[in-house]
Structures are given as C-alpha cells and as structure tokens.
Amino acid sequence: MNPTWTSTPKSLCHRAKFQVVTERAPQFIDITEEVQRVVQASGVREGLALVFCRHTTAAVRINENEPLLIADMEEFLKRIAPRDLYYRHNDFEIRTHNMTPEESPNGHAHCQHLLLGASEAIPVEHGRLCLGSWQRLFLVELDRPREREVTVQIFGHG
C-alpha cells in the first residue's frame, strides 16, 4: 500500500488502497482487519474511516460474519436479481454504450449493486473502527472472480 498523507496542525487525512481477490459471486469477503490496519497506520485517533470500492459490480457493506447468515445473504442476492434473467445490459446485439473487449453479461450484478452501494463510513474512536459487537466490513463480489480494489480514506486528528 502507498498511503497519501495530507495534514494540518490539527487534522490528518490518510488514504490507502489494497487488493482483494474474489473466488465466486456472490461472495462476502471480510475486510475488517485490513481496514483496521490502515486506521492504525494513519495515526488518526478520533475521526471517520470511509471504505470505498470503485467498481459497479462489487459492494462494500457492514454486516455480521456468521456463516449461515452469509449463505442466506448470498442466496438473497441471487433471488433478488438472478443471473439467468434477461437484462438489456447483457444483450450485446442491441447494447452500444460502455462496451469493452472483455465485456461480460453482468446485468444481474449491477442490479444487485444498486441495493448495496459502494461505500461505508465508520467512526474511528481511540484509533479503532467503532463497529458494533457483531459488525464486520465486507467486500461483496457480485459479478465473477477477479481482483478488486478497496480504497480507505481516514479523516480526523491524532
């Protein structure tokens, strides 16, 4: 990671990025400890951590890391926007916008992302993420196995 620092006498801003390799979709990957390492490296004792994924087919969410719940949430996403439905986005005979040579039929993933979102903001207290007892941060893969980038930006003071 190559953090970028901006600081004034009273405030700090720290940014770091890390990669996550996914294996399937949907998949919930716990990134809490990696984000906490970024918070600790920032020197911010009191402030806010913004965790952001700049992909439109992967999300960042807070939830509980309990295996049966994870399976339920993955099944929920499959039911809410099934991969095998017809999506105009996947119809490469009619679609003309934002096409790339490696384009994949992923309309379902974009629809799932619409419900989840790209970021979470978490308070930082005493140099630690202020999460509830069972709360964890997840990168949620919605499309297919690949490498994803997560950006963490911390604002606050030491």
C-alpha positions in Angstrom: 0.0 0.0 0.0 1.1 3.5 -0.8 -0.7 5.9 1.6 -1.1 9.5 0.7 -1.0 12.0 3.6 -2.4 15.4 3.9 -2.2 17.1 7.3 -2.6 20.4 9.1 -1.6 21.0 12.7 -5.0 19.8 13.9 -6.2 17.3 11.4 -5.0 14.3 9.4 -6.1 12.8 6.1 -4.7 9.4 5.2 -5.6 7.3 2.1 -4.5 3.7 1.3 -5.6 1.1 -1.2 -5.5 -2.7 -1.1 -6.4 -5.5 -3.4 -8.9 -8.3 -2.7 -9.0 -11.4 -4.9 -12.5 -12.9 -5.2 -13.4 -16.5 -5.9 -17.1 -16.5 -6.9 -20.2 -14.4 -7.0 -21.9 -13.6 -4.8 -19.2 -13.7 -2.2 -18.8 -11.8 1.1 -15.2 -11.2 2.0 -14.4 -9.9 5.5 -12.0 -6.9 5.1 -12.3 -5.6 8.6 -8.8 -6.4 9.8 -7.2 -4.9 6.7 -9.2 -1.7 7.1 -8.2 -1.6 10.8 -4.5 -1.9 9.9 -5.0 1.2 7.6 -6.7 3.1 10.5 -3.8 2.2 12.9 -1.2 3.3 10.3 -2.9 6.6 9.8 -2.3 7.9 13.2 -5.9 9.1 13.5 -7.2 8.6 17.0 -10.6 10.3 16.5 -12.4 10.7 13.2 -14.0 8.8 10.3 -13.0 6.0 8.0 -14.5 5.9 4.6 -14.3 2.5 2.9 -15.0 2.6 -0.9 -14.9 0.2 -3.8 -14.8 1.9 -7.2 -16.4 -1.0 -9.1 -20.1 -1.1 -10.1 -20.3 -4.8 -9.7 -18.8 -5.1 -6.2 -20.0 -3.5 -3.0 -18.9 -2.6 0.5 -21.3 -3.4 3.3 -21.4 -3.8 7.1 -23.0 -7.0 8.4 -22.4 -10.0 10.7 -19.8 -12.6 9.8 -21.8 -15.7 10.6 -21.6 -18.5 8.1 -25.3 -19.3 7.9 -26.2 -15.7 7.6 -23.6 -15.2 4.8 -25.1 -18.1 2.9 -28.6 -16.6 3.4 -27.4 -13.2 2.1 -25.8 -14.7 -0.9 -29.0 -16.6 -1.7 -31.0 -13.4 -1.2 -28.9 -11.6 -3.8 -29.3 -14.5 -6.2 -33.1 -14.4 -5.7 -33.4 -10.6 -6.0 -31.6 -10.3 -9.3 -31.0 -13.8 -10.8 -28.1 -14.3 -13.2 -30.2 -16.1 -15.7 -32.9 -13.4 -16.3 -32.9 -11.3 -19.4 -31.1 -8.0 -18.9 -30.8 -5.5 -21.7 -27.3 -4.7 -20.5 -26.4 -8.3 -21.4 -27.8 -8.1 -24.9 -24.7 -7.3 -26.9 -26.8 -7.3 -30.1 -28.5 -4.1 -29.0 -26.2 -2.6 -26.4 -23.9 0.2 -27.7 -22.7 2.1 -24.6 -19.7 1.4 -22.3 -18.6 -1.7 -24.2 -15.1 -3.1 -23.7 -13.4 -6.0 -25.4 -13.7 -8.2 -22.3 -17.3 -7.2 -21.6 -19.3 -9.8 -19.7 -23.0 -10.3 -19.2 -23.4 -8.9 -15.7 -26.7 -7.0 -15.6 -27.6 -9.0 -12.5 -24.5 -7.8 -10.7 -25.3 -4.1 -11.5 -28.9 -4.6 -10.2 -27.7 -6.2 -7.0 -25.2 -3.4 -6.5 -28.0 -0.9 -6.8 -29.3 -2.3 -3.5 -25.9 -2.5 -1.7 -23.8 0.5 -2.6 -20.1 1.3 -3.0 -19.1 2.6 0.4 -19.4 2.6 4.2 -18.4 5.4 6.7 -17.3 4.2 10.1 -16.4 6.4 13.1 -12.9 6.0 14.5 -12.6 6.2 18.3 -9.3 5.8 20.1 -7.6 4.7 16.9 -10.0 1.8 16.2 -13.0 1.3 14.0 -16.2 1.9 16.1 -18.1 -1.2 15.0 -20.8 -3.0 17.0 -20.1 -6.4 18.6 -21.0 -8.4 15.5 -20.4 -5.8 12.8 -17.8 -6.6 10.2 -16.8 -4.9 6.9 -17.3 -6.9 3.7 -16.3 -6.5 0.1 -19.2 -8.2 -1.7 -18.3 -9.7 -5.1 -21.4 -9.6 -7.4 -20.0 -10.5 -10.8 -17.2 -13.0 -11.2 -13.9 -14.0 -9.7 -11.2 -11.3 -10.1 -9.1 -8.8 -8.3 -10.9 -5.8 -6.7 -9.5 -2.6 -5.3 -10.7 -1.1 -2.0 -9.8 2.5 -1.0 -9.8 3.5 2.6 -9.7 7.2 3.5 -9.3 8.3 7.1 -10.1 11.8 8.3 -9.6 13.1 11.9 -6.9 14.0 14.4 -4.2 12.2 16.3 
